[in-house]
Amino acid sequence: MSKLLAACLMLAAQTYSVPPAVLVGIYQVEGGAVGQAVPNSNGTHDLGPMQINTVWIPDLAERWGVSESTAKSWVRDDPCTNMGVAAWILKSHMDETGSLPKAIAHYHSRTPTHGKPYKGKVIAAMRAKGLIKDDQTR
């Protein structure tokens, strides 16, 4: 992770009151890059380092008061915007579910057969980076 991306991650974590370790885990699992748009089988794309799905773009464009194409380029091409949106999504799921583990799963999918394995990957990524101990994931 570049210094810029790390700084963006810490700012996003602080802004939205989410654990930075979780954002690091998500970043490790997503494996995206600034400027990247990865097509999905359902016609959407995953954008930037945190692989923000384009389903979020209409809502973001409205919130920011910009066109959808502008919102998409910001999310895809600006690392701090991308990290901020990821933290905002995670925080939204935390507020909705009242559970950090469920929020991590929902970051990927609300469908348990997709979300639960994703949560496991994020936890494994955090553990591999030394960011959590086994007793913190129960």
N, C-alpha and C positions, 0 to 999 in steps of 0.2 A: 504494500500500500504506500503510495506516495505521501510525502509530508503534507501536501495540499489536501489530499483526500482525507488524511487522518485529522487535519485541522477542521475540515468540513464536518466530518463525522462527530467530533467532540462538540462542535457548536450545535449541530442538529440534536444530539443527545441532550445537551443542556437546555436548549430551547423548548423541546417537547417532553422533557423529564422522562426519558427512556434510558435504560441501561446501555452505556456505550459498548459493553461486551457483547450484547445481543446484536447491535448494529454491525460489529466486527464479524460475528458469526454469520449473519445474513450476507454480508459482503463476500465472505469466503465461499459460501455455498452458491451465491448467484454468479460470481465470477465475471461480472460485466465490466465494461470499460467505457470511459467517456467517449461519446460519439457513436456508440454501438446501438443498433436496433435489430433485435433478433426476432424473426417471424415465428409465430405460434400457429398451430394447426387450426385454431378457431378464427384466424384472420386478424388477430391483434398482434402487437409487437411488444417486446420487453426492451426498455430503454435504459441506457447508461449503466454505471457501475452497480447500482442496486436493482437493476432489471425491473423498473417500474412499468407495469402493464399499461398499455394505451387506454384501457377502459377508464382510467383515472383522468385522462386529459380533458374531457368536456367539463368536469367538475372543477378542475384546477384552472382552466381558462376562464370560467365564470368567476371564480373566487379572485383571480388576479386581474380580471378586467382586460384580458387580451384575447387574441384569436387562438383557436385550437392549434394552428400551425406554429404560432409563437410559443405557446405552452409546451408543445411537443419538443420543439428545438431546445428550449430551456432545460427541460427534464433530461433530454438525451445528451446535450452538449455542455452543460454547466455542472461541474461536480458538486458544488455546494447546494445548488437547487435540487439535484438528484438525491443527495443525502438528506436534505431537509424534508423532501416529500416522503422518503422512506421512513423517517422518524415520525412524521405526521401520520402516515398509514399505520405504523405499529402502535402509536399512541391511540389512534381511533379504535383499533381493535382491542387494546387494553381497556379503554373506557367502556366499550360495548360488552366485553366478556367478563371484565373484572378479574382476568387471569392472564399473567404474562405468558405461560406456556401455550394457552389457547390463542393468544394474540400472535405468537410466533407461527403457529400452524396456519392461522388465518391470513398471515402475510402472503402465504403461497396459495392457499385454497381453503374455503370454508367446508369443502367436502373432506370428511375425515380420512378417507382412503388416500387422499393426496396430501392433506395438511399434516397428519400425524408423522408420516415418514420424513417430511420436510423438517418438522420440528426436531426430530432425532438427528438429522444431518447438521442443523444449526448448533444443537447442543454438542455434538461431536466436534464440530469446528471450533467452538469456544474452548472445549476441553483440550484439544490439540494445541491451541495457542496458550494454554495455561491460564485462561481467564476464569475458569470455574473449577471447583473441586466436586467430586462425586456427590457429596452430601448436599450440594446446592441445587440439584436437579430433581429432587424427589418431590 
